[in-house]
Amino acid sequence: MTWIDPNFPHTAEPSDLVGRVLGLNPGMLTGPGTNTYLVGRDQPILIDTGVGVPAYPPLFEGYLHRRGWARPERILLTHRHRDHLGGVADLRTLFPGVPVAKMIYKDEGLPDDVQDVRDGQAVTGDGVTLVPVHTPGHASDHLCYFMPEERALFTGDLILGGSTTVIPDEDGDLGQYMASLRRVQALGVRRIYPAHGPVIEDAAAKIEEYIAHRLLRERQILEALGGGVRTIPDMVKAIYAEVPAALHGHAAMSVHSHLKKLKAEGRVDEDAQGDPPSRWTLR
Ligand SMILES: [Zn+2]
């Protein structure tokens, strides 16, 4: 995938209030790697920590040093996926006692002493405010952080720079995901700092594009069902003809997320009798 940009800068200052250190974990799902953001004029708040790559802590320390900062004041996490919280242990070794918080929701196997942060419960830094916005869909515990000083949104994995996001089978929910997109659309965001990929300057256009993309897929699935296509593998073949076969597993997960949403809305029926795959029909 082209969004794994090997030349993506390891550190950057996208604004006076925001610094960025790359998690150094490139991949098909992470693009250039997880972005970790340092927010504030001084005593910065760190948003996300990468997956725990050994080269990350020295990169992070060097960046702090260049900015004249001693340590992050606190760590906020967008959600529980490993590529966002895997770096917590190394950072705690470097900065003993640094507080770590996320929205605790259906969580197992979190690092010790993670504090709870709730929707709307603003966190204040040096010259910045971060307002958590519960945005489930990619993950049930997902928070974005709204920064009114720039009308900017740290979107975690809700919106990415250079790819669409995955709605995982187990914990994902496309209906919630669409509601989350509409919720952040109503915030009047100007700029997006995504957890993967470059800064998005035209936030409104990107949010609209994300919503339109899912609505297009939904129409394609309804058309395929109307044309007599019954199973997920056949729908993937019909709808994702242009996508390399290596990605058809993810495509199948995406189609399934749409069918679950349509089923919850009472618009399709699933006949799960007999051998998988299920057969789906319009109601
Ligand atoms: Zn994620």
Residues whose N, C-alpha, C, O or C-beta is under 5 A from the ligand:
A	BS01	ZN	H81 D157
